[in-house]
């Protein structure tokens, strides 16, 4: 699993990508949902298109 620092970095990077127009990896039904909430849902479902190299 990820450390809290890795999670923070992943969520920040992914939400930034979403803000710039990257397509979400989950189905978004509410158009008012924030990029951070989408990133959290992607992390919860293990769908982040980002890898961590340890």
PDB file as gemmi writes it, atoms N, CA and C in Angstrom:
CRYST1    1.000    1.000    1.000  90.00  90.00  90.00 P 1                      
ATOM      1  N   UNK A   1       0.840  -1.187   0.000  1.00  0.00           N  
ATOM      2  CA  UNK A   1       0.000   0.000   0.000  1.00  0.00           C  
ATOM      3  C   UNK A   1       0.880   1.244   0.000  1.00  0.00           C  
ATOM      4  N   UNK A   2       0.238   2.377  -0.111  1.00  0.00           N  
ATOM      5  CA  UNK A   2       0.967   3.640  -0.196  1.00  0.00           C  
ATOM      6  C   UNK A   2       1.097   4.289   1.180  1.00  0.00           C  
ATOM      7  N   UNK A   3       2.165   5.038   1.361  1.00  0.00           N  
ATOM      8  CA  UNK A   3       2.300   5.832   2.577  1.00  0.00           C  
ATOM      9  C   UNK A   3       1.407   7.065   2.439  1.00  0.00           C  
ATOM     10  N   UNK A   4       1.214   7.790   3.537  1.00  0.00           N  
ATOM     11  CA  UNK A   4       0.363   8.975   3.470  1.00  0.00           C  
ATOM     12  C   UNK A   4       0.988  10.047   2.574  1.00  0.00           C  
ATOM     13  N   UNK A   5       2.313  10.047   2.461  1.00  0.00           N  
ATOM     14  CA  UNK A   5       2.991  11.013   1.605  1.00  0.00           C  
ATOM     15  C   UNK A   5       2.809  10.669   0.133  1.00  0.00           C  
ATOM     16  N   UNK A   6       2.874   9.378  -0.172  1.00  0.00           N  
ATOM     17  CA  UNK A   6       2.647   8.926  -1.542  1.00  0.00           C  
ATOM     18  C   UNK A   6       1.203   9.192  -1.959  1.00  0.00           C  
ATOM     19  N   UNK A   7       0.262   8.947  -1.051  1.00  0.00           N  
ATOM     20  CA  UNK A   7      -1.144   9.208  -1.350  1.00  0.00           C  
ATOM     21  C   UNK A   7      -1.369  10.686  -1.648  1.00  0.00           C  
ATOM     22  N   UNK A   8      -0.778  11.547  -0.834  1.00  0.00           N  
ATOM     23  CA  UNK A   8      -0.940  12.982  -1.035  1.00  0.00           C  
ATOM     24  C   UNK A   8      -0.372  13.401  -2.387  1.00  0.00           C  
ATOM     25  N   UNK A   9       0.775  12.877  -2.731  1.00  0.00           N  
ATOM     26  CA  UNK A   9       1.405  13.209  -4.010  1.00  0.00           C  
ATOM     27  C   UNK A   9       0.590  12.679  -5.182  1.00  0.00           C  
ATOM     28  N   UNK A  10       0.100  11.447  -5.068  1.00  0.00           N  
ATOM     29  CA  UNK A  10      -0.721  10.856  -6.126  1.00  0.00           C  
ATOM     30  C   UNK A  10      -2.019  11.632  -6.325  1.00  0.00           C  
ATOM     31  N   UNK A  11      -2.694  11.955  -5.246  1.00  0.00           N  
ATOM     32  CA  UNK A  11      -3.951  12.681  -5.347  1.00  0.00           C  
ATOM     33  C   UNK A  11      -3.743  14.077  -5.923  1.00  0.00           C  
ATOM     34  N   UNK A  12      -2.686  14.730  -5.507  1.00  0.00           N  
ATOM     35  CA  UNK A  12      -2.391  16.067  -6.036  1.00  0.00           C  
ATOM     36  C   UNK A  12      -2.072  16.035  -7.522  1.00  0.00           C  
ATOM     37  N   UNK A  13      -1.245  15.091  -7.924  1.00  0.00           N  
ATOM     38  CA  UNK A  13      -0.865  14.981  -9.331  1.00  0.00           C  
ATOM     39  C   UNK A  13      -2.060  14.602 -10.192  1.00  0.00           C  
ATOM     40  N   UNK A  14      -2.866  13.648  -9.726  1.00  0.00           N  
ATOM     41  CA  UNK A  14      -4.006  13.200 -10.520  1.00  0.00           C  
ATOM     42  C   UNK A  14      -5.082  14.275 -10.605  1.00  0.00           C  
ATOM     43  N   UNK A  15      -5.345  14.976  -9.508  1.00  0.00           N  
ATOM     44  CA  UNK A  15      -6.358  16.029  -9.558  1.00  0.00           C  
ATOM     45  C   UNK A  15      -5.906  17.160 -10.482  1.00  0.00           C  
ATOM     46  N   UNK A  16      -4.608  17.429 -10.519  1.00  0.00           N  
ATOM     47  CA  UNK A  16      -4.073  18.433 -11.439  1.00  0.00           C  
ATOM     48  C   UNK A  16      -4.293  17.994 -12.883  1.00  0.00           C  
ATOM     49  N   UNK A  17      -4.037  16.713 -13.173  1.00  0.00           N  
ATOM     50  CA  UNK A  17      -4.274  16.184 -14.515  1.00  0.00           C  
ATOM     51  C   UNK A  17      -5.746  16.337 -14.904  1.00  0.00           C  
ATOM     52  N   UNK A  18      -6.632  16.017 -13.978  1.00  0.00           N  
ATOM     53  CA  UNK A  18      -8.067  16.120 -14.252  1.00  0.00           C  
ATOM     54  C   UNK A  18      -8.478  17.568 -14.492  1.00  0.00           C  
ATOM     55  N   UNK A  19      -7.925  18.486 -13.730  1.00  0.00           N  
ATOM     56  CA  UNK A  19      -8.222  19.910 -13.915  1.00  0.00           C  
ATOM     57  C   UNK A  19      -7.780  20.394 -15.294  1.00  0.00           C  
ATOM     58  N   UNK A  20      -6.721  19.801 -15.817  1.00  0.00           N  
ATOM     59  CA  UNK A  20      -6.218  20.196 -17.136  1.00  0.00           C  
ATOM     60  C   UNK A  20      -6.932  19.476 -18.278  1.00  0.00           C  
ATOM     61  N   UNK A  21      -7.907  18.628 -17.955  1.00  0.00           N  
ATOM     62  CA  UNK A  21      -8.713  18.017 -18.990  1.00  0.00           C  
ATOM     63  C   UNK A  21      -8.505  16.540 -19.238  1.00  0.00           C  
ATOM     64  N   UNK A  22      -7.738  15.867 -18.408  1.00  0.00           N  
ATOM     65  CA  UNK A  22      -7.537  14.421 -18.570  1.00  0.00           C  
ATOM     66  C   UNK A  22      -8.867  13.705 -18.319  1.00  0.00           C  
ATOM     67  N   UNK A  23      -9.141  12.651 -19.072  1.00  0.00           N  
ATOM     68  CA  UNK A  23     -10.407  11.938 -18.852  1.00  0.00           C  
ATOM     69  C   UNK A  23     -10.368  11.131 -17.554  1.00  0.00           C  
ATOM     70  N   UNK A  24     -11.464  11.155 -16.789  1.00  0.00           N  
ATOM     71  CA  UNK A  24     -11.505  10.365 -15.552  1.00  0.00           C  
ATOM     72  C   UNK A  24     -11.568   8.877 -15.854  1.00  0.00           C  
ATOM     73  N   UNK A  25     -10.996   8.073 -14.974  1.00  0.00           N  
ATOM     74  CA  UNK A  25     -10.969   6.623 -15.139  1.00  0.00           C  
ATOM     75  C   UNK A  25     -12.207   5.962 -14.530  1.00  0.00           C  
ATOM     76  N   UNK A  26     -13.061   6.758 -13.885  1.00  0.00           N  
ATOM     77  CA  UNK A  26     -14.304   6.251 -13.323  1.00  0.00           C  
ATOM     78  C   UNK A  26     -15.460   6.975 -13.989  1.00  0.00           C  
ATOM     79  N   UNK A  27     -16.648   6.420 -13.875  1.00  0.00           N  
ATOM     80  CA  UNK A  27     -17.827   7.068 -14.431  1.00  0.00           C  
ATOM     81  C   UNK A  27     -18.261   8.186 -13.493  1.00  0.00           C  
ATOM     82  N   UNK A  28     -18.354   9.394 -14.023  1.00  0.00           N  
ATOM     83  CA  UNK A  28     -18.739  10.554 -13.228  1.00  0.00           C  
ATOM     84  C   UNK A  28     -20.172  10.916 -13.585  1.00  0.00           C  
ATOM     85  N   UNK A  29     -21.063  10.826 -12.596  1.00  0.00           N  
ATOM     86  CA  UNK A  29     -22.473  11.123 -12.842  1.00  0.00           C  
ATOM     87  C   UNK A  29     -22.829  12.553 -12.477  1.00  0.00           C  
ATOM     88  N   UNK A  30     -22.134  13.144 -11.519  1.00  0.00           N  
ATOM     89  CA  UNK A  30     -22.415  14.508 -11.081  1.00  0.00           C  
ATOM     90  C   UNK A  30     -21.416  15.459 -11.741  1.00  0.00           C  
ATOM     91  N   UNK A  31     -21.881  16.402 -12.562  1.00  0.00           N  
ATOM     92  CA  UNK A  31     -20.938  17.309 -13.227  1.00  0.00           C  
ATOM     93  C   UNK A  31     -20.260  18.300 -12.280  1.00  0.00           C  
ATOM     94  N   UNK A  32     -20.774  18.437 -11.063  1.00  0.00           N  
ATOM     95  CA  UNK A  32     -20.194  19.388 -10.108  1.00  0.00           C  
ATOM     96  C   UNK A  32     -19.159  18.754  -9.184  1.00  0.00           C  
ATOM     97  N   UNK A  33     -18.832  17.478  -9.369  1.00  0.00           N  
ATOM     98  CA  UNK A  33     -17.867  16.800  -8.500  1.00  0.00           C  
ATOM     99  C   UNK A  33     -16.469  17.377  -8.756  1.00  0.00           C  
ATOM    100  N   UNK A  34     -15.714  17.538  -7.692  1.00  0.00           N  
ATOM    101  CA  UNK A  34     -14.381  18.144  -7.830  1.00  0.00           C  
ATOM    102  C   UNK A  34     -13.369  17.125  -8.346  1.00  0.00           C  
ATOM    103  N   UNK A  35     -12.291  17.653  -8.885  1.00  0.00           N  
ATOM    104  CA  UNK A  35     -11.220  16.800  -9.398  1.00  0.00           C  
ATOM    105  C   UNK A  35     -10.601  15.979  -8.268  1.00  0.00           C  
ATOM    106  N   UNK A  36     -10.523  16.544  -7.071  1.00  0.00           N  
ATOM    107  CA  UNK A  36      -9.955  15.825  -5.937  1.00  0.00           C  
ATOM    108  C   UNK A  36     -10.833  14.638  -5.550  1.00  0.00           C  
ATOM    109  N   UNK A  37     -12.132  14.810  -5.594  1.00  0.00           N  
ATOM    110  CA  UNK A  37     -13.049  13.712  -5.269  1.00  0.00           C  
ATOM    111  C   UNK A  37     -12.956  12.599  -6.308  1.00  0.00           C  
ATOM    112  N   UNK A  38     -12.790  12.969  -7.566  1.00  0.00           N  
ATOM    113  CA  UNK A  38     -12.616  11.968  -8.620  1.00  0.00           C  
ATOM    114  C   UNK A  38     -11.309  11.210  -8.386  1.00  0.00           C  
ATOM    115  N   UNK A  39     -10.248  11.937  -8.065  1.00  0.00           N  
ATOM    116  CA  UNK A  39      -8.945  11.310  -7.815  1.00  0.00           C  
ATOM    117  C   UNK A  39      -9.026  10.366  -6.614  1.00  0.00           C  
ATOM    118  N   UNK A  40      -9.736  10.772  -5.557  1.00  0.00           N  
ATOM    119  CA  UNK A  40      -9.891   9.912  -4.385  1.00  0.00           C  
ATOM    120  C   UNK A  40     -10.642   8.633  -4.745  1.00  0.00           C  
ATOM    121  N   UNK A  41     -11.690   8.754  -5.566  1.00  0.00           N  
ATOM    122  CA  UNK A  41     -12.451   7.582  -5.982  1.00  0.00           C  
ATOM    123  C   UNK A  41     -11.596   6.662  -6.850  1.00  0.00           C  
ATOM    124  N   UNK A  42     -10.775   7.235  -7.715  1.00  0.00           N  
ATOM    125  CA  UNK A  42      -9.882   6.426  -8.543  1.00  0.00           C  
ATOM    126  C   UNK A  42      -8.866   5.686  -7.674  1.00  0.00           C  
ATOM    127  N   UNK A  43      -8.347   6.355  -6.670  1.00  0.00           N  
ATOM    128  CA  UNK A  43      -7.396   5.714  -5.759  1.00  0.00           C  
ATOM    129  C   UNK A  43      -8.083   4.594  -4.974  1.00  0.00           C  
ATOM    130  N   UNK A  44      -9.294   4.843  -4.514  1.00  0.00           N  
ATOM    131  CA  UNK A  44     -10.042   3.840  -3.747  1.00  0.00           C  
ATOM    132  C   UNK A  44     -10.288   2.576  -4.573  1.00  0.00           C  
ATOM    133  N   UNK A  45     -10.570   2.757  -5.857  1.00  0.00           N  
ATOM    134  CA  UNK A  45     -10.851   1.622  -6.744  1.00  0.00           C  
ATOM    135  C   UNK A  45      -9.609   1.134  -7.481  1.00  0.00           C  
ATOM    136  N   UNK A  46      -8.446   1.655  -7.106  1.00  0.00           N  
ATOM    137  CA  UNK A  46      -7.160   1.256  -7.690  1.00  0.00           C  
ATOM    138  C   UNK A  46      -7.142   1.448  -9.201  1.00  0.00           C  
ATOM    139  N   UNK A  47      -7.616   2.599  -9.653  1.00  0.00           N  
ATOM    140  CA  UNK A  47      -7.675   2.903 -11.072  1.00  0.00           C  
ATOM    141  C   UNK A  47      -6.796   4.086 -11.478  1.00  0.00           C  
ATOM    142  N   UNK A  48      -5.904   4.500 -10.615  1.00  0.00           N  
ATOM    143  CA  UNK A  48      -5.045   5.638 -10.961  1.00  0.00           C  
ATOM    144  C   UNK A  48      -4.089   5.255 -12.089  1.00  0.00           C  
ATOM    145  N   UNK A  49      -3.993   6.099 -13.115  1.00  0.00           N  
ATOM    146  CA  UNK A  49      -3.062   5.807 -14.211  1.00  0.00           C  
ATOM    147  C   UNK A  49      -1.646   6.310 -13.901  1.00  0.00           C  
ATOM    148  N   UNK A  50      -1.274   6.256 -12.629  1.00  0.00           N  
ATOM    149  CA  UNK A  50       0.043   6.709 -12.173  1.00  0.00           C  
ATOM    150  C   UNK A  50       0.657   5.582 -11.349  1.00  0.00           C  
ATOM    151  N   UNK A  51       1.941   5.351 -11.521  1.00  0.00           N  
ATOM    152  CA  UNK A  51       2.614   4.318 -10.727  1.00  0.00           C  
ATOM    153  C   UNK A  51       3.621   4.974  -9.791  1.00  0.00           C  
ATOM    154  N   UNK A  52       3.894   4.289  -8.703  1.00  0.00           N  
ATOM    155  CA  UNK A  52       4.894   4.750  -7.728  1.00  0.00           C  
ATOM    156  C   UNK A  52       6.093   3.810  -7.812  1.00  0.00           C  
ATOM    157  N   UNK A  53       7.233   4.387  -8.064  1.00  0.00           N  
ATOM    158  CA  UNK A  53       8.452   3.616  -8.138  1.00  0.00           C  
ATOM    159  C   UNK A  53       9.168   3.732  -6.808  1.00  0.00           C  
ATOM    160  N   UNK A  54       9.341   2.615  -6.127  1.00  0.00           N  
ATOM    161  CA  UNK A  54       9.968   2.635  -4.797  1.00  0.00           C  
ATOM    162  C   UNK A  54      11.385   2.134  -4.869  1.00  0.00           C  
TER     163      UNK A  54                                                      
END                                                                             
